[in-house]
Amino acid sequence: MGKITILDEHIANQIAAGEVVERPSSVVKELVENAVDAGSTRVDVSIEEGGLQLIRVTDNGGGIEEDDVEAAFFRHATSKIATSQDLFSIRTLGFRGEALPSIAAVSKVECLTSAGSTGLGTRLRIEGGTVRLKEDAAAQRGTDLSVRELFYNTPARLKYMKTVQTELGHVTDYMYRLALAYPNIAFTLKHNGHVLLQTLGSGDLLQAVAAVYGSSLAKSMLKIEGETLDYKLEGLISKPELTRANRGGITTVINGRYIRSFPVNQALLQGYHTLLPIGRFPVAVLHLTMDPTLVDVNVHPAKLEVRFSKEPELIALIENAVRETLGRQRLIPQGGAPAAPARVREQLVQEQLELYRPQAASAAEPARVREQLVQEQLELYRPQAASAAEPAAVPPAAVRSEAPAASPGGSPFGGGPRGAGAPAPAAQPQAQAPWAPPARADGPAASAPRLREAGAAYAERPAPAGGRAMPARPPRPAERCCARWRRRKRPPPALPAFPKLTPIGQLHGTYIVAQNEEGLFLVDQHAAHERINYEHYFDLFGRPAEASQELLVPMTLEYTSVEALRLTEKLPQLEQAGVYLEPFGGTSFLVRAYPHWLPKGEEQAIVEEMIDLLLQDKKGIDIAKFREKAAIMCSCKASIKANQSMGTLEIEVLLDRLAACRNPYTCPHGRPIVVSFSTYELEKMFKRVM
């Protein structure tokens, strides 16, 4: 007698239910998706005890014809596909026809539906997969489907259900995603009679975001758009200061279907490059529209994962759209409540005396006086080579050689003795970050030579990678040189310019206090200097062959046997970053050369950290990312630290060079550099606004 038998239909349905119905949220997902596919404009969901006692979904969609009501609960019964070719052009959320029979096999289901407007419909009651009742009943157009006592006949499944709050969390999470995917549908979610979600169904995505995340977050969302020949992107993304501790705030919708995609998430995060702190993630709602033939939605039982035919093009679209959207914003976090409208401020602000208004910041000040102030300020940065009393043919190296020697401890902005056994060649100048603000001496007179030195190096610094190199020319007057430099480094006119700040002082040796006509600004001096140095070193790491210097006394590094084997394979990647190692027998290596512009005194530590980055990445690190991480390490070590005092001239130079950065709003680690307090916020604190 044979051992193979055909399973009973009821048992087969229960097994299928184990694949489709994982928990109450799976039932909600299947029923609500059916309601969406039916063309509903309103979907109401009510659950009790996390969905284990009752799940009721009511919609105003097309309903089910009387002849199809019972057939809808048969396995593989569907109206969405008919041939195998239909699998490659799926435009609906459901299509396999397994949801209703699987749910009915492990629960007590009652369906009341009507496909017309006559007020007459059909009621169908099923328990454990068996039809108990079918009759005519009064019903409005649409479907009202109730699922009671989920898993009542499969106690093994019921035993592994989590707490009510856990199951409720899964249900609400899915309903939030669907509300963001379909802002044109009015969704309502109730648990034990309490409303947890209610959307208007107006079609406005921003209103759906407000219903899910709150109005305060919705007001700070940015609209994102992009389109290629194959893909169209629409949606909203949050500003960098509004982040979450996980990726739960990212919602990706493909042709109306909520999915989870690691490549899409990575493209989104790459668009926020260096704008997010480590371990923080943005809030985003991305709506992607494409031809169904470009995406395969049938690769996951729950349809939460998909495969794209042209994934690189999609990733490039998302990354570029996010970067362009953020690039049009002034990403300075507000330190207080949002500013009131101008009309309200005019009515409520008390009269101010002109006596205490700073002359340079006055809006009514003549342009001639402001120009004179600017010219006087520019004189402070006059490079020594541009001095009228000095011949114009003095080479830059000669200008640097007249600068006073750095203190043994090193300047907070760079300088200090190089590591032992690592002298720089005579033909190459000592490597100090060319736009690092000068170290403070005892007074302005002692700081003047350093300011002239910084100004000279500042004017002749190389053009960024990919930019146009500045041709050699005779020195010009200092103010003209600085004006040309500012015009060259300023972002395009379409982008918001970094605000011009007038320094007031320093707070706790850590934060720079500055002002302008908009209000008060606090600047993290370490983060600001770190951003300046990062962009500098990032450009230099793109040209390592031009800067590597051979050491008179090589550095010796020791590693374990396994690390030595892996390091030997990765030596070419180090060479692409300007660091040259060679095996020295056993597990030892000699550092023969490294870029001469590495922060002084930190050369060995940086080289060791660069090697550690290579050893930690077992799959092979991309050289561009490797250079970027090395630039971040260099920028952090070469920057001024907290609790370190600065002079007024040093602060002014730091702010000017921060304003010239490509991204002056966050440090390389994503921390904010500047926080602002508007004039209205300050007036409200002091009750000048009632």
Salt bridges, closest charged atoms under 4 A:
GLU33 OE2 - LYS29 NZ 3.04
ASP37 OD2 - LYS80 NZ 2.98
ASP44 OD2 - ARG42 NE 3.46
GLU70 OE1 - LYS134 NZ 3.85
GLU98 OE2 - HIS76 ND1 3.76
GLU110 OE2 - ARG123 NH1 2.80
GLU110 OE1 - ARG125 NE 3.37
GLU127 OE1 - ARG132 NE 3.94
GLU135 OE2 - ARG123 NE 3.37
ASP144 OD2 - ARG56 NH2 2.53
GLU149 OE1 - LYS108 NZ 3.42
GLU167 OE1 - ARG23 NE 3.04
ASP173 OD1 - ARG177 NH2 3.29
GLU225 OE2 - LYS223 NZ 3.38
ASP230 OD2 - LYS310 NZ 3.05
GLU234 OE2 - LYS232 NZ 3.75
GLU319 OE2 - ARG323 NH2 2.83
GLU354 OE1 - ARG357 NH1 3.51
GLU379 OE1 - ARG382 NH2 2.39
GLU460 OE2 - ARG400 NH2 2.51
GLU518 OE1 - ARG330 NH1 3.15
GLU530 OE1 - HIS526 NE2 3.60
GLU530 OE2 - HIS669 ND1 3.31
GLU530 OE1 - ARG671 NH2 3.63
GLU535 OE2 - ARG531 NH1 3.40
ASP539 OD1 - ARG662 NH2 3.53
GLU546 OE1 - ARG543 NE 3.58
GLU582 OE2 - ARG592 NH2 2.88
GLU603 OE2 - ARG418 NH2 3.68
GLU609 OE2 - LYS637 NZ 3.13
GLU628 OE2 - HIS273 NE2 2.25
ASP656 OD2 - ARG486 NH2 3.07
ASP656 OD1 - LYS500 NZ 3.18
